[in-house]
Amino acid sequence: MPDKEETPSFLKRAGTDKLREVFLKYASLQRDGEHYMTSEDFVRRFLGLFSEAAFNDDSVRLLAGIADTSKDGLISFSEFQAFEGLLCTPDALYRTAFQLFDRQGNGNVSYADFAEVVQKTELHSKIPFSLDGPFIKRYFGDKKQRLINYAEFTQLLHDFHEEHAMEAFRSKDPAGTGFISPLDFQDIIVKVKRHLLTPDVKDNLVAVTEGHKVSFPYFIAFTSLLNNMELIKQVYLQATQGNRSEPVTKDQLLYAAQTMSQITPLEIDILFQLTGTVQQTGRIDYSDLSNIAPEHYTKHITHRLAEIKAVESPADRSAFIQVLESSYRFTLGSFAGAVGATVVYPIDLVKTRMQNQRAGSYIGEVAYRNSWDCFKKVIRHEGALGLYRGLLPQLMGVAPEKAIKLTVNDLVRDKLTDNRGNIPLWSEILAGGCAGASQVVFTNPLEIVKIRLQVAGEIASGNKIRAWSVVRELGLFGLYKGARACLLRDVPFSAIYFPTYAHTKAMMADKNGYNHPLTLLAAGAIAGVPAASLVTPADVIKTRLQVVARSGQTTYTGVWDATKKIMAEEGPRAFWKGTAARVFRSSPQFGVTLVTYELMQRLFYVDFGGTQPRGSELLKPATSLESAATQDHIGGYKAAVPLLAGVESKFGLYLPRFGRGAAAATPGTTTAS
């Protein structure tokens, strides 16, 4: 088998040698020179499930049977490898469920197989399903001897829970009135549709009935709504043209739902009843739908190098925790800023020299015809390292500069975001402006030292100018020369950049709202184009104020003086000098900075109870199956625990966690968790 193989599910197959190494690590049984995993080896030790001492042995054996295709109670390496391949298939969820029910390992499900598994689920123990009723006979025949293949099984599994719900309704309505009480309604939904309930829905099941009896049509529409929430989300996105924060009315959603025959007006009515009991508003947005629909099991697998939960809930956020959160963001922002600055520094140097080039001065002819000419001449006369002249002070300053900008923007956005996670455009602009203003404390000293070092290469002199000598020459107040021009540039830049980035990122997210790193990079770069180009005049004025004028060159006393003299001597085009270089520097720099910042938050995840960057959510199911992260889950096994959780969360096949445990364990099995 090749070392890595692409599959439609985007999971790569693990190499045989590496997979065998993992298998041997957990295989505790050896027979005739061959190693085998027991049920406990596979489920408890390798997958990390059912780690309790009093685990349910039947449940463990059922789950292990998914990989144990020979049904001899042991898992060989070939079976272990075959299941890894199955987990990489596009329909892995249904195939995993099929192998759970295929108790004989012959590629078919018999009535006895189906009944055996169903009878061991928690749902059947609470609301028994009639295994001798017309539903079963339609699939397995009157004599229950018909075998179900994989394709037919997928439909059986799909229909089973709907039939179970209707059977539960009939059991609560023995007189056949077509109505059940609100408490009976709650009891059925909690037991039969447990896998489709979020806390908000579960807590409001009685409230949504308004104390009235529940009719059968209402009951069916309610269960159908829970099943179709992913479809409802698509209808919402169609109505808002992809905008996840735009509130919509019932009429708007009804109009958009006309193209979806599966969604009825009664389901839309129930949807607004549900959101009304939670939010008390007549409109809904995407966050309302997310509160109603549980996270899907197929979520993007983000590998975290660290995961810390600082608070149990947002209500526990103290002032100290908020300070820690800002410190965390500041640290990540520092690293991200340094990475972004290093990547684009040569472009920044060319931009600075082009902006400082003056026409009509004593110097005579211009040194550079254009940005490309400037780039070539720097390499020719100063070498490749000349492109990084002044990088060290830039890195020393850019770390706190970008860090405070990112931290303040996040901080102000958090304060102006409502409890539904939405923020108006004016608040986004204000947050960006505050971020731009805050950075000037670091930006101005950094810029003036950097610019003087960058233009130093233009002067043929034997003396090498160093950063510290520039600082000593300027003094504390001199380091803030041109600060007003810096504010004039940085405040509008950030006020334009951050809202543009947020909206561009949202537009590039996939249908689940997730952003791939490449879309983050693209969004950051695209947002930099209008922000960098529109504030170029302020950047030109700032550069002229901060550079030491040489003999014969025009000097400036302030922002207004520089504006008048540049206009009079060089014309309006001079204000746009270096625009291309500035865009080509700022756009990729902020793209790299923002993608680094957001990926660092994903990799080093700390939950402070506040907001996380949109589009970065780990797609992780809320389920009773829990597993410690392990580096041994390679290839398809990266999805093993989420898929087994999906068998629970999508099909409601919850297996008992507690029971006989070690007392029922067979000799040779491993009982360590």
Secondary structure by P-SEA (a helix, b strand, c coil): cccccccccccccccaaaaaaaaaaccccccccbbbbcccccccccccccccccccaaaaaaaaaaccccccccccaaaaaaaaaaaaccaaaaaaaaaaacccccccccaaaaaaaaaacccccccccccccaaaaaaccccccccccaaaaaaaaaaaaaaaaaaaaaaacccccccccaaaaaaaaaacccccccaaaaaccccccccccccaaaaaaaaaaaacaaaaaaaaaaaacccccccccaaaaaaaacccccccaaaaaaaaaaaaaccccccccaaaaaaaccccccccbbbbccccccccccccccaaaaaaaaaaaaaaaaaaaaaaaaacaaaaaaaaaaaaccccccccccccccaaaaaaaaaacccccccccaaaaaaacaaaaaaaaaaaaaaaaaaaccccccccaaaaaaaaaaaaaaacaaaaaaaaaaaaaaacccccccccccaaaaaaaacccccccaaaaaaacaaaaaaacaaaaaaaaaaaccccccccaaaaaaaaaaaaaaaaaaaaaaaaaaaaaaccccccbbbbccaaaaaaaaaacccccccccaaaaaaaaaaaaaaaaaaaaaaaaaaaccccccccccccccccccccccccccccccccccaaaaaaaaaaaaccccccccccccccccccccccc
